Amino acid sequence: MDATEIKNNKVSFNVVPITDNDKETLKNFLRQYFFRDEPLSASLNLIEEEESVIQFENFCIDLLQFGVSFMAVSAETGDIIGAVLNSTVCRGDKIKHYSDKNNDKSLKYNEIMIILEKAERDIDFFGQYPNIERLMKLEIITVNEAYRGQGICKALVKKSKELALKLGYQMISVECSSKFTKMAVERFGFQCIYSISYSDYVNKQGEVVFKTQPPHKYFKVHALLL
């Protein structure tokens, strides 16, 4: 079944937890879809810098240690067709830094980590929300392009929200580098709490870092109180 046939037919899928046994399959999925299509990665042509791909791949796989990530699996083929990679953070946890400004082999990865870390510093979740003690972060949401528009992103966000409620988390946040992700989470009542225009985000030389393609004009963070 090609992409056109998929879009014209309702796809049956299941949303299941991602386990350590799924790591290699997930890596292949990320290389095939996420690193190529995600607006920040695409604008930098990250897929062409192997060291950056490896670094970003490791970042994504490290998120599995939290045990709160999910994948959408085709009921027909058993293939991964979407994934949401989540982390959890509690008040008092030390902020992790992923960028390495001295590593000239993964410059493109570093550029992405720098904007993510800037957003986290600027937001200061636990300072801005003094009553929040535990937060689930939806850090990576990706869907096979051929299956978009089938409700997969919605199902992944819904499953994450259900787990966050079950575990007693008080807030969910989502990093939206894509306009489509923003639109998807807004349907759940997520509110924008942070926004950077890509055209205004420049390096020390005054150069725009992420020349993203339309309709992706902003990096935003949305949040939902539970």
N, C-alpha and C positions, 0 to 999 in steps of 0.2 A: 504493500500500500504506500503510494507516494504522498508528499506533503499536501497536495490538493485534495486527494481522497480523504486524508485524515481530517482536514478542516471541514469537509462536507459531511462527515459522519461523526456521531457522538461516540467518544472513546470511553471505554470502561477501564477504570483504574482503581487501585487501592493505595491508601496512604499508610505507610508502616514505618516503625523506627529504623534508623540507620544504625547498624552494629559494626564492630571491628571487622567482621567478615565481609563487609561491603566496601572496604576501603579502596581496593584496586578498581572495582567497577565504578565507584564514585569518581576516582581520579580520571578515568577515561572519559566519563560523562562531562566533567568540568573542563577538560582539555578540548573536547569536541564542541561544547556549547558556551559555557560560561566565560572562559577566557577570550573567546572570539567575539561574543555578543554584548557583554556587559559594557555600558557606555564609557566608563573610565578606562578599562582595559583596551577597548576597541579604539579609543581616541589616541592611545599611546602605541598601538600595535604591539601590545605586550606579548602576544603569542610569538613574535619574532625574536624575543630576547629570552633564551632558554633558561638562564639563571633566574630571571624574574618569574617565569612560569613555575619553576620548581619551588621558589620561595612562597609564591601565592598558593600553590598547591599544598604546601606544608601548613600554611596558615589555615586553610580550609579544613584539612584533615585533623589538625589540632583541636578544632572546635568539637569534634566528635567525643572528646574526653568528658564533656559536660553531660552526655547521655540524654540530650533533649532535642536531637535533630531528626528530621523525617524525610522520606522520599516517596514520590508517587511512582508506582510501578504499574505498567500496562498489564491488565488482566489477560490480554491475548498473548503477548510475547514474553512477559516477565522482565522486560527492559525498564531501566530507570527513565522516566520521562520528565521528572522534575524533582527538585530538592530544596529544602530549607535547612540551613545550618545555623544552629542557635547556640548561644552561650548564656550563662547566668552570672550575675554579680551581686554581691551583698555589700551593704554599707561597711566600710572599713577595709575592703579588699584593696590590695595595691593595684594601681593602674598599670597594665602591661604596655610596653612599648615595642612595636614590631619593626619600625623603620631602622635602618642602619645607614647613616649618612656617609660612612666611610667605605661602604661596599659599592665599588664602581661596576660590579658585574650584574647588579640587579637594580639599576637606577629607576626603571619603570615601576617596579614593585614598590620601591621606596616612595615614589611620588604618590602612589595610592595610599600607602600607610600614613604618610604625612598629613593628608587631608582628613583621613579617618581620625587620627589622633588629635588634630586641631579641633574637629567637631566635638570630640569627647571632652576635651578641656574646656571649650567654650560653653558647652551645655551644662557641665557639672551637675549631673542628675541628682546626686544626694544633697547638694547644696541648694539646688532649685526646688527640690521636693523633699522637705525635711521629714515628712511622715512616711516616706518610702524607705523600706529596709531591704527589700529583695526585688531584683529586676531581671526579666528575661529579655535578651537582645536577639532579634532576628537579624543576623549579620549577612547572610548570603541567601538570596532567593533566586532560583534559576529554573527555567522551563525550556525543554526542547522546543525550538522555534516552530516545528511542524505541529505541535500540540497546543500552541497558545490559543486562547479564546475558548478553551474547553473547561474552564473552571478549576484548573489544576493549582494555580497560585492561590486562589481563594480557599481551596481545600487544605493546602499546606499551612496557610495562616490560621485557619480555623482549628486545625489539629494542634498547632503550637499554643494557641490561646487556651484551648481546653486543658492542655497539660499544665500551663502556667497557673490556671485556676486551681487545678487539682493539687499542685505542689505548694500553693499558698503564696505565689508571687503577687506583688501588688501593682506591677506595671509591666507592660511590654513596649519595647521600642523597636523601630525598624529603620535601617539606613537605606534610603531610597536614592540611588544614583540614577535610576531610570524613572521616567514619567509614568510608565506602565505600572511599576511597583507602587508608586505613590497613589495612583488611581485605585489600585486593588485594595490597599489597606484603608483608604478613606471610606470605603464601603462598609468597613467594620467599625467606623467611628473614630479611627485614629486621627489625632490632631497634629498639625505641623508645629514643632517646637524649635526648629532650627533650619536655616536655609542659606546656601551660598550659591551665588550665580557663577556658573563656570566662566563666563566672559569677564568677570571681575576678579577671579582667583588667579593671581600671577605669582611668579617666582621673584627672586631678588633682582633679576635683570629686567623686571617689569613685563615679562613674556607670559601670555596665557598658557597655563599648563595643560588643561584639558580642552581640546577643541572638539567637543562632542557633536554628534550629528543630531539634527532635529528628530523628534521633539524634545530631546533631553537637554534642558537649559539650566537645571539647578541640581545641586546635591542637597537633599533634605533629610531630616530625621523626624519621623512621626512617632507619637507615643499614645498609649491607651492606658488609662487607669482602670484597674480591675476591682 
